[in-house]
């Protein structure tokens, strides 16, 4: 029987180390995820510019980029959601404003959060939003509709091979976890 006890101790130490390693890995996932999103442009991580910086950019009047605007609703969110325009031509370096429209189709107040995505992923670093409804949660009363602004700029340093950028927003229901 005395030989079983050291085995149990070793097993407990090993299990304790596994638990610590799992906790450490879980804790490290957030910064790792942020780095991956910054590199690839996943999850809407776009370039960062203030409105003042955007106004100071040199506009490339010769080059045009096609921007496509897409709108999606997460399953279970009974809203209407659409872009004001589906497609537009933009000059890199020029500040543009568009809007999206959302309407709560339910009989009660709901809170939604829009999560952006930019494709191709390499374009995300050259696409900057100075104002966006995705920066905050959107609370809509029963039946309420709202136009929500988006102000953006495409950096003139965008690689020449990129001719089209798609900006997609997916709205999620965050009513239960909304900041109050």
C-alpha positions as a Markdown table, in Angstrom:
| # | Residue | x | y | z |
|---|---|---|---|---|
| 1 | Unk | 0.0 | 0.0 | 0.0 |
| 2 | Unk | 2.8 | 2.4 | 0.6 |
| 3 | Unk | 3.8 | 2.3 | -3.1 |
| 4 | Unk | 0.3 | 3.7 | -4.1 |
| 5 | Unk | 0.6 | 6.9 | -2.2 |
| 6 | Unk | 3.6 | 8.4 | -4.1 |
| 7 | Unk | 1.8 | 7.5 | -7.4 |
| 8 | Unk | -1.2 | 9.5 | -6.2 |
| 9 | Unk | 0.9 | 12.4 | -5.2 |
| 10 | Unk | 2.6 | 12.4 | -8.6 |
| 11 | Unk | -0.7 | 12.2 | -10.4 |
| 12 | Unk | -2.1 | 15.1 | -8.3 |
| 13 | Unk | 1.0 | 17.2 | -9.1 |
| 14 | Unk | 0.6 | 16.4 | -12.8 |
| 15 | Unk | -3.1 | 17.2 | -12.8 |
| 16 | Unk | -2.4 | 20.4 | -11.0 |
| 17 | Unk | 0.1 | 21.4 | -13.6 |
| 18 | Unk | -2.3 | 20.6 | -16.4 |
| 19 | Unk | -5.0 | 22.8 | -14.8 |
| 20 | Unk | -2.4 | 25.7 | -14.4 |
| 21 | Unk | -1.3 | 25.2 | -18.1 |
| 22 | Unk | -5.0 | 25.3 | -19.2 |
| 23 | Unk | -5.7 | 28.4 | -17.2 |
| 24 | Unk | -2.6 | 30.1 | -18.6 |
| 25 | Unk | -3.5 | 29.1 | -22.2 |
| 26 | Unk | -7.0 | 30.4 | -21.7 |
| 27 | Unk | -5.7 | 33.7 | -20.3 |
| 28 | Unk | -3.3 | 34.1 | -23.2 |
| 29 | Unk | -6.0 | 33.5 | -25.9 |
| 30 | Unk | -7.3 | 37.1 | -25.8 |
| 31 | Unk | -4.0 | 38.8 | -26.7 |
| 32 | Unk | -3.2 | 36.1 | -29.2 |
| 33 | Unk | -6.6 | 36.5 | -30.8 |
| 34 | Unk | -6.1 | 40.3 | -30.9 |
| 35 | Unk | -2.7 | 39.9 | -32.7 |
| 36 | Unk | -4.2 | 37.4 | -35.2 |
| 37 | Unk | -7.1 | 39.8 | -35.9 |
| 38 | Unk | -4.7 | 42.8 | -36.3 |
| 39 | Unk | -2.6 | 40.8 | -38.8 |
| 40 | Unk | -5.4 | 39.2 | -40.8 |
| 41 | Unk | -8.2 | 41.8 | -40.5 |
| 42 | Unk | -10.6 | 39.3 | -39.0 |
| 43 | Unk | -13.4 | 40.5 | -36.7 |
| 44 | Unk | -13.4 | 43.9 | -38.2 |
| 45 | Unk | -10.0 | 45.1 | -36.9 |
| 46 | Unk | -9.4 | 48.0 | -39.2 |
| 47 | Unk | -6.8 | 50.7 | -39.4 |
| 48 | Unk | -7.1 | 53.5 | -36.8 |
| 49 | Unk | -7.4 | 57.1 | -37.7 |
| 50 | Unk | -9.0 | 60.1 | -36.1 |
| 51 | Unk | -11.2 | 62.4 | -38.2 |
| 52 | Unk | -8.5 | 65.0 | -38.1 |
| 53 | Unk | -5.8 | 62.6 | -39.4 |
| 54 | Unk | -8.2 | 61.5 | -42.2 |
| 55 | Unk | -8.8 | 65.1 | -43.3 |
| 56 | Unk | -5.1 | 65.6 | -43.7 |
| 57 | Unk | -4.6 | 62.7 | -46.1 |
| 58 | Unk | -3.8 | 63.3 | -49.8 |
| 59 | Unk | -6.7 | 62.2 | -52.0 |
| 60 | Unk | -5.9 | 60.0 | -54.9 |
| 61 | Unk | -8.3 | 61.4 | -57.5 |
| 62 | Unk | -7.1 | 59.0 | -60.2 |
| 63 | Unk | -7.7 | 55.7 | -58.4 |
| 64 | Unk | -11.1 | 54.4 | -57.5 |
| 65 | Unk | -12.0 | 51.5 | -55.2 |
| 66 | Unk | -15.3 | 49.7 | -55.2 |
| 67 | Unk | -16.8 | 49.4 | -51.7 |
| 68 | Unk | -19.5 | 46.9 | -51.1 |
| 69 | Unk | -21.7 | 47.2 | -48.0 |
| 70 | Unk | -23.3 | 44.1 | -46.6 |
| 71 | Unk | -25.7 | 43.5 | -43.7 |
| 72 | Unk | -26.5 | 40.3 | -41.8 |
| 73 | Unk | -28.5 | 39.4 | -38.7 |
| 74 | Unk | -27.5 | 36.7 | -36.3 |
| 75 | Unk | -30.0 | 34.0 | -35.9 |
| 76 | Unk | -32.8 | 34.9 | -33.5 |
| 77 | Unk | -32.5 | 38.7 | -33.9 |
| 78 | Unk | -35.9 | 39.8 | -35.3 |
| 79 | Unk | -34.7 | 43.1 | -36.8 |
| 80 | Unk | -34.6 | 44.6 | -40.3 |
| 81 | Unk | -31.0 | 45.6 | -41.1 |
| 82 | Unk | -29.7 | 47.0 | -44.4 |
| 83 | Unk | -27.1 | 49.4 | -45.8 |
| 84 | Unk | -28.2 | 52.7 | -47.2 |
| 85 | Unk | -26.2 | 52.0 | -50.4 |
| 86 | Unk | -25.0 | 48.5 | -51.5 |
| 87 | Unk | -22.0 | 49.7 | -53.5 |
| 88 | Unk | -20.1 | 52.9 | -54.2 |
| 89 | Unk | -16.9 | 54.1 | -55.8 |
| 90 | Unk | -14.4 | 55.8 | -53.5 |
| 91 | Unk | -11.1 | 57.6 | -53.9 |
| 92 | Unk | -8.4 | 56.6 | -51.5 |
| 93 | Unk | -7.6 | 59.4 | -49.0 |
| 94 | Unk | -11.1 | 60.9 | -49.1 |
| 95 | Unk | -13.5 | 60.8 | -46.2 |
| 96 | Unk | -16.9 | 59.3 | -46.9 |
| 97 | Unk | -20.1 | 58.9 | -45.0 |
| 98 | Unk | -22.9 | 56.4 | -45.5 |
| 99 | Unk | -25.5 | 54.9 | -43.2 |
| 100 | Unk | -27.1 | 51.6 | -42.3 |
| 101 | Unk | -30.7 | 51.3 | -41.3 |
| 102 | Unk | -32.0 | 49.0 | -38.5 |
| 103 | Unk | -35.6 | 48.4 | -37.3 |
| 104 | Unk | -36.7 | 46.4 | -34.3 |
| 105 | Unk | -39.6 | 44.2 | -35.5 |
| 106 | Unk | -40.4 | 42.8 | -32.1 |
| 107 | Unk | -43.0 | 44.1 | -29.6 |
| 108 | Unk | -40.3 | 44.8 | -26.9 |
| 109 | Unk | -37.0 | 46.8 | -26.5 |
| 110 | Unk | -33.9 | 45.1 | -27.7 |
| 111 | Unk | -30.2 | 45.9 | -27.7 |
| 112 | Unk | -28.0 | 44.9 | -30.6 |
| 113 | Unk | -24.2 | 45.0 | -31.3 |
| 114 | Unk | -22.9 | 45.2 | -34.8 |
| 115 | Unk | -19.6 | 43.3 | -35.5 |
| 116 | Unk | -17.8 | 44.3 | -38.7 |
| 117 | Unk | -15.7 | 42.3 | -41.1 |
| 118 | Unk | -13.5 | 43.5 | -43.9 |
| 119 | Unk | -12.5 | 41.5 | -47.0 |
| 120 | Unk | -10.1 | 40.9 | -48.4 |
| 121 | Unk | -8.4 | 40.6 | -45.0 |
| 122 | Unk | -5.3 | 42.5 | -46.2 |
| 123 | Unk | -7.5 | 45.6 | -46.9 |
| 124 | Unk | -8.6 | 45.9 | -43.3 |
| 125 | Unk | -5.4 | 47.7 | -42.2 |
| 126 | Unk | -6.0 | 50.3 | -44.9 |
| 127 | Unk | -9.7 | 50.9 | -44.1 |
| 128 | Unk | -10.4 | 53.2 | -41.2 |
| 129 | Unk | -13.7 | 54.2 | -39.6 |
| 130 | Unk | -13.8 | 57.5 | -37.8 |
| 131 | Unk | -17.4 | 57.1 | -36.8 |
| 132 | Unk | -19.4 | 53.9 | -36.7 |
| 133 | Unk | -22.6 | 52.5 | -35.1 |
| 134 | Unk | -20.5 | 49.4 | -34.4 |
| 135 | Unk | -18.5 | 51.3 | -31.7 |
| 136 | Unk | -21.5 | 51.2 | -29.4 |
| 137 | Unk | -24.5 | 49.0 | -28.6 |
| 138 | Unk | -27.7 | 50.0 | -30.3 |
| 139 | Unk | -30.9 | 50.0 | -28.2 |
| 140 | Unk | -34.2 | 50.1 | -30.2 |
| 141 | Unk | -37.6 | 50.3 | -28.7 |
| 142 | Unk | -40.4 | 48.0 | -30.0 |
| 143 | Unk | -41.0 | 48.9 | -33.7 |
| 144 | Unk | -38.3 | 51.7 | -33.6 |
| 145 | Unk | -36.1 | 52.2 | -36.7 |
| 146 | Unk | -33.0 | 54.2 | -37.0 |
| 147 | Unk | -30.4 | 55.3 | -39.6 |
| 148 | Unk | -26.9 | 54.8 | -38.2 |
| 149 | Unk | -23.9 | 56.6 | -39.6 |
| 150 | Unk | -20.6 | 55.2 | -40.8 |
| 151 | Unk | -17.8 | 57.6 | -41.7 |
| 152 | Unk | -14.7 | 56.0 | -43.2 |
| 153 | Unk | -11.6 | 56.5 | -45.3 |
| 154 | Unk | -9.5 | 54.2 | -47.5 |
| 155 | Unk | -5.8 | 54.8 | -47.0 |
| 156 | Unk | -4.0 | 55.7 | -50.3 |
| 157 | Unk | -1.3 | 53.2 | -49.4 |
| 158 | Unk | -3.8 | 50.4 | -50.1 |
| 159 | Unk | -2.0 | 47.9 | -52.5 |
| 160 | Unk | -2.8 | 48.5 | -56.1 |
| 161 | Unk | -4.0 | 44.9 | -56.6 |
| 162 | Unk | -7.0 | 45.5 | -54.4 |
| 163 | Unk | -9.9 | 46.9 | -56.4 |
| 164 | Unk | -12.8 | 45.9 | -54.3 |
| 165 | Unk | -13.4 | 46.0 | -50.5 |
| 166 | Unk | -16.4 | 44.4 | -48.8 |
| 167 | Unk | -17.5 | 45.8 | -45.5 |
| 168 | Unk | -19.9 | 43.4 | -43.7 |
| 169 | Unk | -21.8 | 43.9 | -40.4 |
| 170 | Unk | -23.5 | 41.2 | -38.5 |
| 171 | Unk | -25.9 | 42.4 | -35.7 |
| 172 | Unk | -26.1 | 40.2 | -32.6 |
| 173 | Unk | -28.8 | 40.3 | -29.9 |
| 174 | Unk | -27.0 | 41.5 | -26.7 |
| 175 | Unk | -30.2 | 42.4 | -24.8 |
| 176 | Unk | -29.5 | 40.1 | -21.9 |
| 177 | Unk | -25.9 | 41.3 | -21.4 |
| 178 | Unk | -26.3 | 45.0 | -22.5 |
| 179 | Unk | -24.5 | 47.6 | -20.6 |
| 180 | Unk | -27.0 | 49.5 | -18.5 |
